[in-house]
Amino acid sequence: MKSIAKYAVIAAAVAPLLVFAQVGTIGSVTGGPTTIQGVWSIIQTVMNWIVAVFFLYATYNFIMAAWSYVGSSGDPDALKEIRSKVIAGVVGVAVALLAFSLPRIVQSFLGVNITG
């Protein structure tokens, strides 16, 4: 059951990426970025996807940790596993926040506004 839930979360995270295959026609590239604002828009979109995936990962780890805690019955080995899942969830949230704030930090550090 645990592996089914893991694969379901992975499939839910990857499935929206398949939509990107529907852009344009075979043999031609249309609608690509022509300005720095267009490139910046793509970078922001990718960063937003990264944030979403890491928040899903963190949420999954917290739910699995809670589920494990309910069934651990005070077993020290199980509590170590739960602790590692909670730490992985916290790391996922930290990476997601970094991915969300990194473009803004770079933008303010360079003192430019390329978003238009």
Secondary structure, 3 states (H helix, E strand, C coil): CHHHHHHHHHHHHHHHHHHHHHCCCCCCCCCCCCCHHHHHHHHHHHHHHHHHHHHHHHHHHHHHHHHHHHHHCCCHHHHHHHHHHHHHHHHHHHHHHHHHHHHHHHHHHHCCCCCC
